[in-house]
Amino acid sequence: MNSSASNRGNNPAEEWDVAVVGLGPVGTTLAGLLGKRGLRVLGVDREKGIYQLPRAGHLDHTILRTLEELGCLDEAFGETIPNTGMRLLDGNGQLLAEIRAQKLTPSGLPASVHFHQPSLDRTLRACVEKMPSVEMRNSSELVGLETDDGITLHIRSGSETRQERARFVVGCDGAQSAVRALGDIRLNDFGFTESWVVIDLILKDRVDTLPDNTVFGADPARPYAAIELPGMRFRFEFMLLPGETPEQVTTKEAAERMISPWLQPTDIHRIERSVVYTFRGASADSWRKGRIMVAGDAAHLTPPFLGQGLCSGVRDVTNLAWKLDHVLRYGAPFELLDTYQIERDPHVTNVITTSIELGKMLCVLDPDIARERDRKMLESGAAPDKRVTFKLGELVPGPLVLSGGGMFMISPPIDGIPLDDLVGQHFLVLAREDSDLTASAEWWKKIGAKVATLAELPTADNALEKWMDRRNARIMVARPDRYVLAAGNSLEEITDQVRSLLASP
Ligand SMILES: Cc1cc2nc3c(=O)[nH]c(=O)nc-3n(C[C@H](O)[C@H](O)[C@H](O)COP(=O)(O)OP(=O)(O)OC[C@H]3O[C@@H](n4cnc5c(N)ncnc54)[C@H](O)[C@@H]3O)c2cc1C
């Protein structure tokens, strides 16, 4: 260790390793991923506490894997229901297409779940607050930033503005990000803007007339979404029609009228809220400017039709956390942080453009165009689950995604313990045999990697061996964010390509 990470203390003038601005789900996850590595993290949020109303309702397995890494998956899981998929219906309720949830995931965790965001936010917060090297402050708003050989943050609490020093700052401060503005980072707009009213209900009881899981209604009279949430909660989303104002569609009467095909007012215990959101697609032109980075909604905005905005944000910080760790603890060069945008930007762009395509298909108000769209889909000859598709992409090839890499590594149980838990927050170097572990294995150990042969990681069904067989590989290196870096035949070759990026020479 060669940095302040090893230099703990309570001196308030001491530099934080990382300042995280915004303690929504993305910022809190980042604080936790860094805190678990022992880095000194200051998290600030301008609000008094966590936001009490849900926005996101769906999470996929990649996020569950990160929650598992933080050690709060079990608690978070109590508040979820499995997601079986999404159905797209026409205006008459006929099935146009469906996206089915994956049956198997690389980690063995469920493909995706529906959840109650404030409950998850509370669970996350409680988990991260326990970490001794993390301090989280509410009612603390970032109002200024200066960079030199570190960062000075100006943080306003009540009438007082204090300065804090950090080596890096990550803006997880949402769509209107102050960090993005102060860092002079711009958003590229993808040219999709639609306003929808989101109505969250608490029901008295489960009602048979409600659809299961998620339904999108491509009804030209008014496109809608109906989303089952845990407990007695249910969400409807309706597109605003031309000329309608937020004031008109957010009244109790408007909500009751729009949901009347499914529910009577007597079915409802309470309308928790009714709010208009403008769904947009956008992404930052630069995800890092020197010591300033952005993540989550501060870095990109995704229309919620695939339930992926928050998921992308958590994937951002899972990607970034271990790179910051390597720069701070192992003296890796700043260029390592460039791979953050190189890897995350195309991944997020794929998610945003697919969400926009689905949105464009859904947000059709002209009955003739809608009829033609439906006819084409129904007469396409393709099965409903092939008419609209979405698959989470792999990482594109790059400095840390070499031959045989880019996909998620599997995490089979070894003596009942998932491989992820055995590896922890490190690289995994997996060799077919001892003889494949050449001299550079020692270098990997020095940067914290778990180095093992197949014989040392026995699984009940030889899952790891089969994984290597399918790729005809003798060596596999997986990164701390569980993506495969490379699979091949020579550890020397792989190491030579990444050594200078991961640690000081
Ligand atoms: C209707 C709707 C449905 C959605 N459904 C899904 C879904 O099903 N699945 C999914 O993955 N995503 C979904 N999303 C997207 C998801 O809600 C967002 O992507 C996610 O909440 C973003 O999290 P975040 O932590 O990046 O930002 P936020 O949750 O916005 O948090 C930002 C934080 O920064 C703080 N902050 C702001 N400025 C400052 C400052 N200057 N100083 C200090 N603190 C500051 C704020 O107080 C806030 O706490 C949905 C969104 C909407 C609107």
The ligand as an ORCA input file, in Angstrom:
! r2SCAN-3c Opt
* xyz 0 1
  C     -40.563      6.639    -13.121
  C     -39.201      6.058    -13.116
  C     -39.051      4.685    -13.094
  C     -37.784      4.127    -13.081
  N     -37.663      2.758    -13.051
  C     -36.432      2.216    -13.030
  C     -36.291      0.794    -12.884
  O     -37.264      0.068    -12.780
  N     -35.026      0.274    -12.841
  C     -33.925      1.079    -12.926
  O     -32.799      0.536    -12.904
  N     -34.036      2.420    -13.019
  C     -35.253      3.004    -13.062
  N     -35.375      4.358    -13.098
  C     -34.165      5.196    -13.080
  C     -33.638      5.337    -11.650
  O     -34.645      5.761    -10.777
  C     -32.473      6.301    -11.615
  O     -31.559      5.949    -12.637
  C     -31.752      6.227    -10.269
  O     -32.626      6.552     -9.217
  C     -30.564      7.174    -10.258
  O     -29.869      7.025     -9.054
  P     -28.686      8.015     -8.702
  O     -28.194      7.569     -7.369
  O     -27.759      8.117     -9.841
  O     -29.372      9.456     -8.598
  P     -30.454      9.984     -7.558
  O     -31.253      8.885     -6.985
  O     -31.167     11.091     -8.264
  O     -29.588     10.571     -6.368
  C     -28.874     11.773     -6.500
  C     -28.609     12.305     -5.099
  O     -27.755     13.430     -5.216
  C     -28.153     14.411     -4.279
  N     -27.648     15.700     -4.753
  C     -27.985     16.376     -5.868
  N     -27.266     17.506     -5.967
  C     -26.452     17.550     -4.898
  C     -25.463     18.474     -4.432
  N     -25.163     19.592     -5.117
  N     -24.812     18.212     -3.276
  C     -25.083     17.089     -2.567
  N     -26.019     16.187     -2.952
  C     -26.690     16.405     -4.116
  C     -29.673     14.301     -4.270
  O     -30.207     14.806     -3.060
  C     -29.870     12.783     -4.391
  O     -29.970     12.146     -3.148
  C     -36.649      4.954    -13.106
  C     -36.801      6.339    -13.107
  C     -38.058      6.887    -13.110
  C     -38.198      8.366    -13.092
*
